[in-house]
Amino acid sequence: MDTVVIIGGGWAGCAASISARKAGAKVVLIERTDMLLGLGNVGGIMRNNGRFTATEENIYLGANELFEITDKLSRHKNIEFPGHKHGSLYDVTKVEPEVKKLLDSLDIEVITRKRVVDVIMDKNTIKSIILDDESIIDGDAFIDTTGSTGPMGNCLKYGNGCSMCILRCPTFGPRISISQKAGVKDLIGKKSDGSCGAFSGSCKLNKDSLSKNIKKELNEKGVVIVPVPIERIDMSKLSKKVCQQYALKEYAENLILLDTGHAKLMTSFYPLEDLRKIKGFENARYEDPYSGGVGNSVRYLSMAPRDNTMKVIGVDNLFCGGEKSGLFVGHTEAISTGSLAGHNSVRFIKENKLLEIPRSIAVGDIIAYANEMIRDKEGLTKRYTFAGDNYFERMKRLSLYTTDKEIIRKRIEDSGLLNIYDRSFI
Amino acid sequence: MANLFKCIDAGTKYCPCILAETMDCVSCSQLQGREFCDCEWNGLCILNEYYMNNKKAKKNRMNYKGVLVKKKKIADKLYLLKIETDKDLVQELNRSGSYVFIRGEGEESHFDVPMSILDTEENKYIRILYKLRGCKTKTLNNSSEYIIRGPYWNGVLGIKYLKEIKNSNCLVIAKGMGQASVGLVIKEMLRNNNKVIFILDKGDLDKVYIDNKRIKILKCDIDHEKEKILKLIEEKNIKLLFSAGSDLLHESVHEMLKYANKDIKLMTTNNSKLCCGEGICGSCTNRTKEGQRVKLCKGKVNQKIFY
């Protein structure tokens, strides 16, 4: 049977599973930890700025399922915080089981707690992958959605050491770059100072450890902004974080909390003793990463060169999505790239022309734009997200950004891709 | 650049070792001078351990004194020794694959001979079995007091299969001096509720020197009775086979298993020429079938990578 094997069960891997399954393939999704969604278990921000447009585009393209879950499980909708409009915050404590149920209902075989350690090649084609228990899984097409974060030694060398994040490498073992095992050298993202990688952009506080007032306001409004005493403002931190859309001066001058179930603190890390000096945070403690007072996970250390159909260049039957496919930030970006990778993996098996999403659609444009930008050194220091920074500016400039669903629907219809991800090839 | 293998010493008080300082770690890509992580994963991060130890190697293995308690001549040139030594050392040697370097008191360190631990007793004694072959064993045989360096653990290749096996049937095939390293392995098999069948090909040794009350013992000529063994493997649904003997025995068992259930796992004794035990001297370096070099005093590999 035509089998697509997807390695890495984060948002991109889950999205790829669904689109590959809908396109008719048998799908095996392998996740090294005991939970799907990876960093999605501590994220939560959807639909802010250009992500609204991209979400609706994906829905009209036929990748609606995951957005239905995040919409349904949003604790807050249509909220504003500095630099961001009409955001939704999904409840990170509820989404993962829903996604697991969805994949089960689609007959996607999900294998957890198994780590892919190597590939078996025949010239430029991957025949099989090898798991840590030495078992072998054959496939016709493979998708690398292993991400770009960690493992421990990388967080040590390029960050402040293992901060005990949700990826839990010490328990489940390290991320392995499948594309690199297949002989394709990884591309590495840089910080603006030229050093490798970047810190994850937020940490999460235990909501119960905050003052009653903060907790109440968070639960009611979804956002709490607390000014940082002037002597404690540190602007230099902004350049080191992944999420350039949140690297605005407001994020250094204030503590910005978002309610995602936890209290999401929009800074990479914040020394606990300094945090506890601020009113309302006297008893604060971290929920993710556990050592959020010291550091955070380091990302963008492993990207595969790819074309705009999400196929990895240099391997005949390997696709990629999520952070593995470029310097993307966010769940919406992961779902966008993962869905296309899954869909195209089945087109590849059935020898159909691979789909490239046109640049009149924001999802198509970001995939192509990030690929163009990554070719030079400066591009490797940028991040690409619908939610802010250079790409959102571009969206506005090219009139790709809109919150009018009818315009978005027409955009997709005009390109002939309405519900394209629902089309089965098998 | 060296290849990456799991290391028997990872996670022990001897890791990181000197190989981390010289950027020759068996396991860690970064401690081999590469830019990024790409390890076989030992369950912990050796680079982290190295940083936490202020970028220094941990203390090396020590020498301990040993005193002969009992010496038994089993056959011509074959001896079984019971030696009393340091309690902590004995405790650390109570683990499958354990071995030490041993020489007579007063001898120089080039007389160190690697010796499998047949068994330990009362956290006080070790038992070893050896044959007089060359200068080291002959010199050792003249002593009653010893210098013992240890503990070392990579005496068995494929040890991960032993850690995994539970409630199953295991087969141990030993030939000659191979019997010297089966004691601790069989104990561990039994501890995990496995049944053990022990086949002894007499070779140099025709008696059984292991605690044999709970195991079934058969004697046969392995080279000429392969069909009989294959039948036994099938009938008893053997899940793990431990080949204890020379490399010729391992190869012959490996060939034989091509005709058996392919899920059967093979463990073997580590027959490489161990000299320093620390990954430094290179005498135990072997090549995998793909031509990659592996130091077998440290590399936690299984035999099949050589065929």
Contacts between the chains, C-beta under 8 A, distances in Angstrom:
chain1	res1	chain2	res2	distance
A	115	B	41	7.6
A	117	B	40	7.4
A	132	B	41	7.5
A	150	B	37	7.5
A	151	B	37	5.0
A	151	B	39	8.0
A	151	B	45	7.4
A	152	B	37	7.2
A	152	B	45	3.9
A	152	B	47	7.3
A	152	B	48	5.8
A	153	B	28	6.7
A	153	B	29	7.7
A	153	B	30	5.1
A	153	B	36	7.9
A	153	B	37	4.2
A	153	B	39	7.2
A	153	B	45	5.4
A	153	B	46	7.9
A	153	B	47	4.0
A	153	B	48	6.9
A	154	B	36	5.8
A	154	B	37	4.8
A	156	B	45	7.1
A	156	B	47	5.7
A	156	B	48	5.6
A	156	B	51	6.0
A	157	B	30	6.3
A	157	B	47	7.2
A	161	B	48	7.0
A	161	B	51	7.3
A	162	B	45	7.1
A	162	B	48	6.5
A	169	B	45	7.6
A	170	B	43	7.8
A	170	B	44	6.6
A	170	B	45	7.2
A	173	B	41	4.5
A	173	B	43	7.9
A	174	B	37	6.0
A	174	B	39	6.5
A	174	B	41	5.6
A	176	B	38	7.4
A	177	B	38	7.6
A	180	B	38	7.5
A	186	B	36	7.6
A	188	B	36	7.8
A	196	B	35	7.7
A	301	B	36	6.0
A	302	B	36	7.4
